């Protein structure tokens, strides 16, 4: 639940002009973790085989709600900014 709350806060602050709300909904099955945009699942932990980094999730969300939006340092590849 802490991971979900952290990510929700990150999504709201990054996409404040594009997103009206983020909802957290407990699953009925343990281990379920999905991110949806307008009912379209863009990330599923089980299908992915685990969690991905927040910057990758932001990129997935951006690609669906604001494809031309720059994410600044989150768009850079690798840890050295390349």
PDB file of N, CA, C and O in Angstrom:
ATOM      1  N   UNK A   1       0.820  -1.187   0.000  1.00  0.00           N
ATOM      2  CA  UNK A   1       0.000   0.000   0.000  1.00  0.00           C
ATOM      3  C   UNK A   1       0.874   1.265   0.000  1.00  0.00           C
ATOM      4  O   UNK A   1       0.506   2.270  -0.609  1.00  0.00           O
ATOM      5  N   UNK A   2       2.019   1.220   0.674  1.00  0.00           N
ATOM      6  CA  UNK A   2       2.897   2.393   0.679  1.00  0.00           C
ATOM      7  C   UNK A   2       3.418   2.713  -0.722  1.00  0.00           C
ATOM      8  O   UNK A   2       3.502   3.880  -1.107  1.00  0.00           O
ATOM      9  N   UNK A   3       3.763   1.680  -1.474  1.00  0.00           N
ATOM     10  CA  UNK A   3       4.249   1.884  -2.841  1.00  0.00           C
ATOM     11  C   UNK A   3       3.159   2.543  -3.687  1.00  0.00           C
ATOM     12  O   UNK A   3       3.439   3.473  -4.443  1.00  0.00           O
ATOM     13  N   UNK A   4       1.938   2.074  -3.564  1.00  0.00           N
ATOM     14  CA  UNK A   4       0.820   2.626  -4.332  1.00  0.00           C
ATOM     15  C   UNK A   4       0.567   4.085  -3.962  1.00  0.00           C
ATOM     16  O   UNK A   4       0.324   4.912  -4.841  1.00  0.00           O
ATOM     17  N   UNK A   5       0.620   4.404  -2.685  1.00  0.00           N
ATOM     18  CA  UNK A   5       0.400   5.786  -2.246  1.00  0.00           C
ATOM     19  C   UNK A   5       1.515   6.705  -2.758  1.00  0.00           C
ATOM     20  O   UNK A   5       1.249   7.823  -3.199  1.00  0.00           O
ATOM     21  N   UNK A   6       2.743   6.235  -2.696  1.00  0.00           N
ATOM     22  CA  UNK A   6       3.864   7.021  -3.217  1.00  0.00           C
ATOM     23  C   UNK A   6       3.696   7.276  -4.710  1.00  0.00           C
ATOM     24  O   UNK A   6       3.863   8.406  -5.169  1.00  0.00           O
ATOM     25  N   UNK A   7       3.366   6.235  -5.470  1.00  0.00           N
ATOM     26  CA  UNK A   7       3.217   6.384  -6.906  1.00  0.00           C
ATOM     27  C   UNK A   7       2.037   7.288  -7.258  1.00  0.00           C
ATOM     28  O   UNK A   7       2.125   8.078  -8.198  1.00  0.00           O
ATOM     29  N   UNK A   8       0.954   7.182  -6.528  1.00  0.00           N
ATOM     30  CA  UNK A   8      -0.200   8.057  -6.768  1.00  0.00           C
ATOM     31  C   UNK A   8       0.199   9.515  -6.585  1.00  0.00           C
ATOM     32  O   UNK A   8      -0.183  10.370  -7.385  1.00  0.00           O
ATOM     33  N   UNK A   9       0.962   9.802  -5.545  1.00  0.00           N
ATOM     34  CA  UNK A   9       1.433  11.166  -5.304  1.00  0.00           C
ATOM     35  C   UNK A   9       2.330  11.631  -6.440  1.00  0.00           C
ATOM     36  O   UNK A   9       2.216  12.775  -6.880  1.00  0.00           O
ATOM     37  N   UNK A  10       3.209  10.780  -6.919  1.00  0.00           N
ATOM     38  CA  UNK A  10       4.094  11.110  -8.036  1.00  0.00           C
ATOM     39  C   UNK A  10       3.292  11.398  -9.305  1.00  0.00           C
ATOM     40  O   UNK A  10       3.590  12.350 -10.026  1.00  0.00           O
ATOM     41  N   UNK A  11       2.279  10.581  -9.578  1.00  0.00           N
ATOM     42  CA  UNK A  11       1.453  10.785 -10.769  1.00  0.00           C
ATOM     43  C   UNK A  11       0.688  12.102 -10.685  1.00  0.00           C
ATOM     44  O   UNK A  11       0.590  12.833 -11.671  1.00  0.00           O
ATOM     45  N   UNK A  12       0.150  12.399  -9.514  1.00  0.00           N
ATOM     46  CA  UNK A  12      -0.593  13.649  -9.349  1.00  0.00           C
ATOM     47  C   UNK A  12       0.300  14.869  -9.501  1.00  0.00           C
ATOM     48  O   UNK A  12      -0.110  15.862 -10.103  1.00  0.00           O
ATOM     49  N   UNK A  13       1.497  14.812  -8.974  1.00  0.00           N
ATOM     50  CA  UNK A  13       2.376  15.973  -9.088  1.00  0.00           C
ATOM     51  C   UNK A  13       2.952  16.111 -10.501  1.00  0.00           C
ATOM     52  O   UNK A  13       3.116  17.231 -10.985  1.00  0.00           O
ATOM     53  N   UNK A  14       3.255  15.022 -11.153  1.00  0.00           N
ATOM     54  CA  UNK A  14       3.810  15.076 -12.505  1.00  0.00           C
ATOM     55  C   UNK A  14       2.765  15.481 -13.536  1.00  0.00           C
ATOM     56  O   UNK A  14       3.052  16.252 -14.451  1.00  0.00           O
ATOM     57  N   UNK A  15       1.557  14.959 -13.384  1.00  0.00           N
ATOM     58  CA  UNK A  15       0.499  15.176 -14.387  1.00  0.00           C
ATOM     59  C   UNK A  15      -0.618  16.054 -13.835  1.00  0.00           C
ATOM     60  O   UNK A  15      -1.793  15.814 -14.115  1.00  0.00           O
ATOM     61  N   UNK A  16      -0.264  17.062 -13.059  1.00  0.00           N
ATOM     62  CA  UNK A  16      -1.272  17.902 -12.401  1.00  0.00           C
ATOM     63  C   UNK A  16      -2.197  18.613 -13.379  1.00  0.00           C
ATOM     64  O   UNK A  16      -3.341  18.904 -13.032  1.00  0.00           O
ATOM     65  N   UNK A  17      -1.734  18.900 -14.591  1.00  0.00           N
ATOM     66  CA  UNK A  17      -2.582  19.564 -15.584  1.00  0.00           C
ATOM     67  C   UNK A  17      -3.414  18.577 -16.410  1.00  0.00           C
ATOM     68  O   UNK A  17      -4.363  18.981 -17.081  1.00  0.00           O
ATOM     69  N   UNK A  18      -3.068  17.297 -16.364  1.00  0.00           N
ATOM     70  CA  UNK A  18      -3.750  16.302 -17.184  1.00  0.00           C
ATOM     71  C   UNK A  18      -4.654  15.351 -16.407  1.00  0.00           C
ATOM     72  O   UNK A  18      -5.573  14.762 -16.976  1.00  0.00           O
ATOM     73  N   UNK A  19      -4.398  15.200 -15.104  1.00  0.00           N
ATOM     74  CA  UNK A  19      -5.101  14.194 -14.302  1.00  0.00           C
ATOM     75  C   UNK A  19      -5.973  14.865 -13.256  1.00  0.00           C
ATOM     76  O   UNK A  19      -5.504  15.713 -12.496  1.00  0.00           O
ATOM     77  N   UNK A  20      -7.229  14.487 -13.219  1.00  0.00           N
ATOM     78  CA  UNK A  20      -8.137  15.016 -12.202  1.00  0.00           C
ATOM     79  C   UNK A  20      -8.028  14.259 -10.886  1.00  0.00           C
ATOM     80  O   UNK A  20      -8.158  14.844  -9.811  1.00  0.00           O
ATOM     81  N   UNK A  21      -7.786  12.947 -10.980  1.00  0.00           N
ATOM     82  CA  UNK A  21      -7.771  12.136  -9.767  1.00  0.00           C
ATOM     83  C   UNK A  21      -6.986  10.848  -9.993  1.00  0.00           C
ATOM     84  O   UNK A  21      -6.822  10.380 -11.120  1.00  0.00           O
ATOM     85  N   UNK A  22      -6.515  10.301  -8.899  1.00  0.00           N
ATOM     86  CA  UNK A  22      -5.891   8.982  -8.872  1.00  0.00           C
ATOM     87  C   UNK A  22      -6.611   8.213  -7.786  1.00  0.00           C
ATOM     88  O   UNK A  22      -6.774   8.711  -6.672  1.00  0.00           O
ATOM     89  N   UNK A  23      -7.041   7.011  -8.097  1.00  0.00           N
ATOM     90  CA  UNK A  23      -7.720   6.227  -7.064  1.00  0.00           C
ATOM     91  C   UNK A  23      -6.926   4.961  -6.766  1.00  0.00           C
ATOM     92  O   UNK A  23      -6.346   4.337  -7.654  1.00  0.00           O
ATOM     93  N   UNK A  24      -6.922   4.612  -5.503  1.00  0.00           N
ATOM     94  CA  UNK A  24      -6.293   3.380  -5.044  1.00  0.00           C
ATOM     95  C   UNK A  24      -7.411   2.432  -4.649  1.00  0.00           C
ATOM     96  O   UNK A  24      -8.267   2.775  -3.833  1.00  0.00           O
ATOM     97  N   UNK A  25      -7.400   1.251  -5.223  1.00  0.00           N
ATOM     98  CA  UNK A  25      -8.457   0.287  -4.945  1.00  0.00           C
ATOM     99  C   UNK A  25      -7.822  -1.026  -4.521  1.00  0.00           C
ATOM    100  O   UNK A  25      -7.134  -1.659  -5.321  1.00  0.00           O
ATOM    101  N   UNK A  26      -8.035  -1.451  -3.281  1.00  0.00           N
ATOM    102  CA  UNK A  26      -7.472  -2.725  -2.829  1.00  0.00           C
ATOM    103  C   UNK A  26      -8.004  -3.882  -3.672  1.00  0.00           C
ATOM    104  O   UNK A  26      -9.188  -3.936  -4.004  1.00  0.00           O
ATOM    105  N   UNK A  27      -7.116  -4.792  -4.006  1.00  0.00           N
ATOM    106  CA  UNK A  27      -7.522  -5.968  -4.769  1.00  0.00           C
ATOM    107  C   UNK A  27      -8.125  -7.032  -3.871  1.00  0.00           C
ATOM    108  O   UNK A  27      -7.931  -7.032  -2.655  1.00  0.00           O
ATOM    109  N   UNK A  28      -8.854  -7.929  -4.493  1.00  0.00           N
ATOM    110  CA  UNK A  28      -9.433  -9.038  -3.733  1.00  0.00           C
ATOM    111  C   UNK A  28      -8.484 -10.227  -3.699  1.00  0.00           C
ATOM    112  O   UNK A  28      -8.685 -11.176  -2.940  1.00  0.00           O
ATOM    113  N   UNK A  29      -7.434 -10.162  -4.540  1.00  0.00           N
ATOM    114  CA  UNK A  29      -6.429 -11.217  -4.603  1.00  0.00           C
ATOM    115  C   UNK A  29      -5.084 -10.615  -4.217  1.00  0.00           C
ATOM    116  O   UNK A  29      -4.726  -9.540  -4.698  1.00  0.00           O
ATOM    117  N   UNK A  30      -4.352 -11.284  -3.369  1.00  0.00           N
ATOM    118  CA  UNK A  30      -3.053 -10.788  -2.919  1.00  0.00           C
ATOM    119  C   UNK A  30      -2.069 -10.678  -4.081  1.00  0.00           C
ATOM    120  O   UNK A  30      -2.019 -11.548  -4.950  1.00  0.00           O
ATOM    121  N   UNK A  31      -1.290  -9.600  -4.083  1.00  0.00           N
ATOM    122  CA  UNK A  31      -0.248  -9.424  -5.079  1.00  0.00           C
ATOM    123  C   UNK A  31      -0.676  -8.715  -6.351  1.00  0.00           C
ATOM    124  O   UNK A  31       0.148  -8.494  -7.238  1.00  0.00           O
ATOM    125  N   UNK A  32      -1.950  -8.355  -6.460  1.00  0.00           N
ATOM    126  CA  UNK A  32      -2.417  -7.666  -7.659  1.00  0.00           C
ATOM    127  C   UNK A  32      -1.972  -6.210  -7.592  1.00  0.00           C
ATOM    128  O   UNK A  32      -2.166  -5.534  -6.581  1.00  0.00           O
ATOM    129  N   UNK A  33      -1.372  -5.737  -8.686  1.00  0.00           N
ATOM    130  CA  UNK A  33      -0.949  -4.334  -8.773  1.00  0.00           C
ATOM    131  C   UNK A  33      -1.055  -3.927 -10.229  1.00  0.00           C
ATOM    132  O   UNK A  33      -0.239  -4.324 -11.061  1.00  0.00           O
ATOM    133  N   UNK A  34      -2.072  -3.129 -10.527  1.00  0.00           N
ATOM    134  CA  UNK A  34      -2.304  -2.680 -11.900  1.00  0.00           C
ATOM    135  C   UNK A  34      -2.428  -1.167 -11.933  1.00  0.00           C
ATOM    136  O   UNK A  34      -2.918  -0.545 -10.990  1.00  0.00           O
ATOM    137  N   UNK A  35      -1.979  -0.592 -13.027  1.00  0.00           N
ATOM    138  CA  UNK A  35      -2.141   0.837 -13.279  1.00  0.00           C
ATOM    139  C   UNK A  35      -3.007   0.945 -14.536  1.00  0.00           C
ATOM    140  O   UNK A  35      -2.694   0.356 -15.570  1.00  0.00           O
ATOM    141  N   UNK A  36      -4.090   1.699 -14.431  1.00  0.00           N
ATOM    142  CA  UNK A  36      -4.996   1.893 -15.562  1.00  0.00           C
ATOM    143  C   UNK A  36      -5.148   3.378 -15.841  1.00  0.00           C
ATOM    144  O   UNK A  36      -5.079   4.207 -14.933  1.00  0.00           O
ATOM    145  N   UNK A  37      -5.356   3.699 -17.107  1.00  0.00           N
ATOM    146  CA  UNK A  37      -5.678   5.053 -17.536  1.00  0.00           C
ATOM    147  C   UNK A  37      -6.978   4.937 -18.320  1.00  0.00           C
ATOM    148  O   UNK A  37      -7.034   4.289 -19.365  1.00  0.00           O
ATOM    149  N   UNK A  38      -8.030   5.582 -17.795  1.00  0.00           N
ATOM    150  CA  UNK A  38      -9.340   5.519 -18.451  1.00  0.00           C
ATOM    151  C   UNK A  38      -9.754   4.080 -18.772  1.00  0.00           C
ATOM    152  O   UNK A  38     -10.166   3.780 -19.893  1.00  0.00           O
ATOM    153  N   UNK A  39      -9.642   3.211 -17.796  1.00  0.00           N
ATOM    154  CA  UNK A  39     -10.024   1.792 -17.887  1.00  0.00           C
ATOM    155  C   UNK A  39      -9.121   0.945 -18.787  1.00  0.00           C
ATOM    156  O   UNK A  39      -9.422  -0.228 -19.010  1.00  0.00           O
ATOM    157  N   UNK A  40      -8.039   1.495 -19.302  1.00  0.00           N
ATOM    158  CA  UNK A  40      -7.082   0.733 -20.091  1.00  0.00           C
ATOM    159  C   UNK A  40      -5.906   0.380 -19.189  1.00  0.00           C
ATOM    160  O   UNK A  40      -5.233   1.272 -18.672  1.00  0.00           O
ATOM    161  N   UNK A  41      -5.655  -0.901 -18.997  1.00  0.00           N
ATOM    162  CA  UNK A  41      -4.533  -1.331 -18.154  1.00  0.00           C
ATOM    163  C   UNK A  41      -3.235  -1.072 -18.913  1.00  0.00           C
ATOM    164  O   UNK A  41      -3.017  -1.614 -19.996  1.00  0.00           O
ATOM    165  N   UNK A  42      -2.376  -0.236 -18.328  1.00  0.00           N
ATOM    166  CA  UNK A  42      -1.087   0.050 -18.972  1.00  0.00           C
ATOM    167  C   UNK A  42       0.077  -0.629 -18.253  1.00  0.00           C
ATOM    168  O   UNK A  42       1.187  -0.692 -18.781  1.00  0.00           O
ATOM    169  N   UNK A  43      -0.179  -1.132 -17.054  1.00  0.00           N
ATOM    170  CA  UNK A  43       0.849  -1.887 -16.339  1.00  0.00           C
ATOM    171  C   UNK A  43       0.176  -2.906 -15.427  1.00  0.00           C
ATOM    172  O   UNK A  43      -0.777  -2.588 -14.715  1.00  0.00           O
ATOM    173  N   UNK A  44       0.684  -4.131 -15.459  1.00  0.00           N
ATOM    174  CA  UNK A  44       0.206  -5.205 -14.585  1.00  0.00           C
ATOM    175  C   UNK A  44       1.436  -5.915 -14.035  1.00  0.00           C
ATOM    176  O   UNK A  44       2.222  -6.492 -14.787  1.00  0.00           O
ATOM    177  N   UNK A  45       1.592  -5.866 -12.728  1.00  0.00           N
ATOM    178  CA  UNK A  45       2.779  -6.455 -12.091  1.00  0.00           C
ATOM    179  C   UNK A  45       2.948  -7.927 -12.447  1.00  0.00           C
ATOM    180  O   UNK A  45       4.066  -8.365 -12.721  1.00  0.00           O
ATOM    181  N   UNK A  46       1.869  -8.697 -12.450  1.00  0.00           N
ATOM    182  CA  UNK A  46       1.978 -10.129 -12.753  1.00  0.00           C
ATOM    183  C   UNK A  46       2.417 -10.370 -14.191  1.00  0.00           C
ATOM    184  O   UNK A  46       3.266 -11.225 -14.443  1.00  0.00           O
ATOM    185  N   UNK A  47       1.851  -9.627 -15.135  1.00  0.00           N
ATOM    186  CA  UNK A  47       2.241  -9.788 -16.536  1.00  0.00           C
ATOM    187  C   UNK A  47       3.684  -9.348 -16.764  1.00  0.00           C
ATOM    188  O   UNK A  47       4.392  -9.924 -17.589  1.00  0.00           O
ATOM    189  N   UNK A  48       4.118  -8.320 -16.025  1.00  0.00           N
ATOM    190  CA  UNK A  48       5.464  -7.792 -16.164  1.00  0.00           C
ATOM    191  C   UNK A  48       6.495  -8.625 -15.404  1.00  0.00           C
ATOM    192  O   UNK A  48       7.691  -8.529 -15.678  1.00  0.00           O
ATOM    193  N   UNK A  49       6.048  -9.425 -14.470  1.00  0.00           N
ATOM    194  CA  UNK A  49       6.966 -10.230 -13.673  1.00  0.00           C
ATOM    195  C   UNK A  49       7.575  -9.476 -12.507  1.00  0.00           C
ATOM    196  O   UNK A  49       8.592  -9.899 -11.957  1.00  0.00           O
ATOM    197  N   UNK A  50       6.969  -8.370 -12.126  1.00  0.00           N
ATOM    198  CA  UNK A  50       7.451  -7.578 -10.999  1.00  0.00           C
ATOM    199  C   UNK A  50       7.166  -6.110 -11.217  1.00  0.00           C
ATOM    200  O   UNK A  50       6.490  -5.724 -12.171  1.00  0.00           O
ATOM    201  N   UNK A  51       7.686  -5.306 -10.327  1.00  0.00           N
ATOM    202  CA  UNK A  51       7.492  -3.861 -10.412  1.00  0.00           C
ATOM    203  C   UNK A  51       8.517  -3.254 -11.357  1.00  0.00           C
ATOM    204  O   UNK A  51       9.588  -3.820 -11.580  1.00  0.00           O
ATOM    205  N   UNK A  52       8.170  -2.079 -11.915  1.00  0.00           N
ATOM    206  CA  UNK A  52       9.120  -1.318 -12.704  1.00  0.00           C
ATOM    207  C   UNK A  52       9.343   0.010 -11.991  1.00  0.00           C
ATOM    208  O   UNK A  52       8.602   0.369 -11.076  1.00  0.00           O
ATOM    209  N   UNK A  53      10.350   0.719 -12.412  1.00  0.00           N
ATOM    210  CA  UNK A  53      10.697   1.985 -11.776  1.00  0.00           C
ATOM    211  C   UNK A  53       9.628   3.046 -12.028  1.00  0.00           C
ATOM    212  O   UNK A  53       8.905   2.982 -13.022  1.00  0.00           O
ATOM    213  N   UNK A  54       9.532   4.009 -11.136  1.00  0.00           N
ATOM    214  CA  UNK A  54       8.541   5.071 -11.245  1.00  0.00           C
ATOM    215  C   UNK A  54       8.712   5.853 -12.545  1.00  0.00           C
ATOM    216  O   UNK A  54       7.718   6.259 -13.147  1.00  0.00           O
ATOM    217  N   UNK A  55       9.948   6.071 -12.992  1.00  0.00           N
ATOM    218  CA  UNK A  55      10.141   6.832 -14.230  1.00  0.00           C
ATOM    219  C   UNK A  55       9.549   6.093 -15.422  1.00  0.00           C
ATOM    220  O   UNK A  55       9.015   6.728 -16.331  1.00  0.00           O
ATOM    221  N   UNK A  56       9.632   4.771 -15.439  1.00  0.00           N
ATOM    222  CA  UNK A  56       9.044   3.991 -16.526  1.00  0.00           C
ATOM    223  C   UNK A  56       7.519   4.053 -16.482  1.00  0.00           C
ATOM    224  O   UNK A  56       6.870   4.134 -17.524  1.00  0.00           O
ATOM    225  N   UNK A  57       6.949   4.017 -15.284  1.00  0.00           N
ATOM    226  CA  UNK A  57       5.500   4.149 -15.154  1.00  0.00           C
ATOM    227  C   UNK A  57       5.035   5.522 -15.612  1.00  0.00           C
ATOM    228  O   UNK A  57       4.006   5.639 -16.277  1.00  0.00           O
ATOM    229  N   UNK A  58       5.780   6.555 -15.264  1.00  0.00           N
ATOM    230  CA  UNK A  58       5.432   7.902 -15.718  1.00  0.00           C
ATOM    231  C   UNK A  58       5.479   7.987 -17.239  1.00  0.00           C
ATOM    232  O   UNK A  58       4.635   8.641 -17.851  1.00  0.00           O
ATOM    233  N   UNK A  59       6.448   7.337 -17.843  1.00  0.00           N
ATOM    234  CA  UNK A  59       6.536   7.337 -19.298  1.00  0.00           C
ATOM    235  C   UNK A  59       5.335   6.636 -19.916  1.00  0.00           C
ATOM    236  O   UNK A  59       4.784   7.117 -20.906  1.00  0.00           O
ATOM    237  N   UNK A  60       4.918   5.503 -19.346  1.00  0.00           N
ATOM    238  CA  UNK A  60       3.741   4.786 -19.851  1.00  0.00           C
ATOM    239  C   UNK A  60       2.484   5.646 -19.747  1.00  0.00           C
ATOM    240  O   UNK A  60       1.685   5.707 -20.682  1.00  0.00           O
ATOM    241  N   UNK A  61       2.318   6.304 -18.612  1.00  0.00           N
ATOM    242  CA  UNK A  61       1.152   7.171 -18.414  1.00  0.00           C
ATOM    243  C   UNK A  61       1.212   8.342 -19.387  1.00  0.00           C
ATOM    244  O   UNK A  61       0.223   8.640 -20.058  1.00  0.00           O
ATOM    245  N   UNK A  62       2.352   9.001 -19.468  1.00  0.00           N
ATOM    246  CA  UNK A  62       2.525  10.127 -20.375  1.00  0.00           C
ATOM    247  C   UNK A  62       2.187   9.737 -21.803  1.00  0.00           C
ATOM    248  O   UNK A  62       1.521  10.491 -22.512  1.00  0.00           O
ATOM    249  N   UNK A  63       2.644   8.556 -22.237  1.00  0.00           N
ATOM    250  CA  UNK A  63       2.403   8.108 -23.609  1.00  0.00           C
ATOM    251  C   UNK A  63       0.915   7.967 -23.911  1.00  0.00           C
ATOM    252  O   UNK A  63       0.515   8.038 -25.072  1.00  0.00           O
ATOM    253  N   UNK A  64       0.087   7.768 -22.879  1.00  0.00           N
ATOM    254  CA  UNK A  64      -1.359   7.627 -23.072  1.00  0.00           C
ATOM    255  C   UNK A  64      -2.126   8.932 -22.899  1.00  0.00           C
ATOM    256  O   UNK A  64      -3.144   9.139 -23.560  1.00  0.00           O
ATOM    257  N   UNK A  65      -1.656   9.812 -22.021  1.00  0.00           N
ATOM    258  CA  UNK A  65      -2.454  11.019 -21.751  1.00  0.00           C
ATOM    259  C   UNK A  65      -1.888  12.296 -22.337  1.00  0.00           C
ATOM    260  O   UNK A  65      -2.630  13.253 -22.556  1.00  0.00           O
ATOM    261  N   UNK A  66      -0.582  12.333 -22.596  1.00  0.00           N
ATOM    262  CA  UNK A  66       0.055  13.553 -23.123  1.00  0.00           C
ATOM    263  C   UNK A  66       1.340  13.186 -23.853  1.00  0.00           C
ATOM    264  O   UNK A  66       2.433  13.494 -23.376  1.00  0.00           O
ATOM    265  N   UNK A  67       1.219  12.523 -25.020  1.00  0.00           N
ATOM    266  CA  UNK A  67       2.404  11.994 -25.715  1.00  0.00           C
ATOM    267  C   UNK A  67       3.514  13.011 -25.987  1.00  0.00           C
ATOM    268  O   UNK A  67       4.683  12.625 -26.030  1.00  0.00           O
ATOM    269  N   UNK A  68       3.201  14.264 -26.168  1.00  0.00           N
ATOM    270  CA  UNK A  68       4.225  15.257 -26.459  1.00  0.00           C
ATOM    271  C   UNK A  68       4.869  15.863 -25.231  1.00  0.00           C
ATOM    272  O   UNK A  68       5.802  16.656 -25.353  1.00  0.00           O
ATOM    273  N   UNK A  69       4.392  15.510 -24.053  1.00  0.00           N
ATOM    274  CA  UNK A  69       4.881  16.102 -22.807  1.00  0.00           C
ATOM    275  C   UNK A  69       6.287  15.613 -22.463  1.00  0.00           C
ATOM    276  O   UNK A  69       6.576  14.418 -22.535  1.00  0.00           O
ATOM    277  N   UNK A  70       7.151  16.546 -22.090  1.00  0.00           N
ATOM    278  CA  UNK A  70       8.486  16.184 -21.623  1.00  0.00           C
ATOM    279  C   UNK A  70       8.427  15.849 -20.143  1.00  0.00           C
ATOM    280  O   UNK A  70       7.754  16.524 -19.365  1.00  0.00           O
ATOM    281  N   UNK A  71       9.132  14.814 -19.772  1.00  0.00           N
ATOM    282  CA  UNK A  71       9.224  14.436 -18.359  1.00  0.00           C
ATOM    283  C   UNK A  71      10.565  14.840 -17.769  1.00  0.00           C
ATOM    284  O   UNK A  71      10.942  14.371 -16.695  1.00  0.00           O
ATOM    285  N   UNK A  72      11.285  15.708 -18.469  1.00  0.00           N
ATOM    286  CA  UNK A  72      12.567  16.180 -17.957  1.00  0.00           C
ATOM    287  C   UNK A  72      13.542  15.048 -17.748  1.00  0.00           C
ATOM    288  O   UNK A  72      13.787  14.259 -18.660  1.00  0.00           O
ATOM    289  N   UNK A  73      14.099  14.960 -16.559  1.00  0.00           N
ATOM    290  CA  UNK A  73      15.113  13.941 -16.274  1.00  0.00           C
ATOM    291  C   UNK A  73      14.572  12.523 -16.382  1.00  0.00           C
ATOM    292  O   UNK A  73      15.350  11.587 -16.571  1.00  0.00           O
ATOM    293  N   UNK A  74      13.250  12.336 -16.264  1.00  0.00           N
ATOM    294  CA  UNK A  74      12.677  10.996 -16.379  1.00  0.00           C
ATOM    295  C   UNK A  74      12.683  10.484 -17.817  1.00  0.00           C
ATOM    296  O   UNK A  74      12.477   9.292 -18.045  1.00  0.00           O
ATOM    297  N   UNK A  75      12.915  11.363 -18.787  1.00  0.00           N
ATOM    298  CA  UNK A  75      12.983  10.944 -20.177  1.00  0.00           C
ATOM    299  C   UNK A  75      14.377  10.500 -20.578  1.00  0.00           C
ATOM    300  O   UNK A  75      14.551   9.852 -21.611  1.00  0.00           O
ATOM    301  N   UNK A  76      15.349  10.835 -19.790  1.00  0.00           N
ATOM    302  CA  UNK A  76      16.728  10.483 -20.138  1.00  0.00           C
ATOM    303  C   UNK A  76      16.973   9.009 -19.916  1.00  0.00           C
ATOM    304  O   UNK A  76      16.380   8.390 -19.033  1.00  0.00           O
ATOM    305  N   UNK A  77      17.854   8.455 -20.729  1.00  0.00           N
ATOM    306  CA  UNK A  77      18.206   7.045 -20.591  1.00  0.00           C
ATOM    307  C   UNK A  77      19.383   6.895 -19.631  1.00  0.00           C
ATOM    308  O   UNK A  77      20.250   7.763 -19.535  1.00  0.00           O
ATOM    309  N   UNK A  78      19.383   5.764 -18.923  1.00  0.00           N
ATOM    310  CA  UNK A  78      20.517   5.445 -18.054  1.00  0.00           C
ATOM    311  C   UNK A  78      20.645   6.398 -16.882  1.00  0.00           C
ATOM    312  O   UNK A  78      19.939   7.403 -16.813  1.00  0.00           O
ATOM    313  N   UNK A  79      21.535   6.089 -15.971  1.00  0.00           N
ATOM    314  CA  UNK A  79      21.736   6.893 -14.784  1.00  0.00           C
ATOM    315  C   UNK A  79      22.597   8.104 -15.014  1.00  0.00           C
ATOM    316  O   UNK A  79      22.661   8.994 -14.166  1.00  0.00           O
ATOM    317  N   UNK A  80      23.280   8.154 -16.181  1.00  0.00           N
ATOM    318  CA  UNK A  80      24.180   9.278 -16.430  1.00  0.00           C
ATOM    319  C   UNK A  80      23.559  10.358 -17.305  1.00  0.00           C
ATOM    320  O   UNK A  80      24.256  11.272 -17.745  1.00  0.00           O
ATOM    321  N   UNK A  81      22.226  10.262 -17.570  1.00  0.00           N
ATOM    322  CA  UNK A  81      21.554  11.281 -18.333  1.00  0.00           C
ATOM    323  C   UNK A  81      21.634  11.112 -19.841  1.00  0.00           C
ATOM    324  O   UNK A  81      21.206  11.992 -20.587  1.00  0.00           O
ATOM    325  N   UNK A  82      22.182   9.982 -20.301  1.00  0.00           N
ATOM    326  CA  UNK A  82      22.268   9.756 -21.756  1.00  0.00           C
ATOM    327  C   UNK A  82      21.145   8.877 -22.227  1.00  0.00           C
ATOM    328  O   UNK A  82      21.053   8.578 -23.418  1.00  0.00           O
TER     329      UNK A  82
END
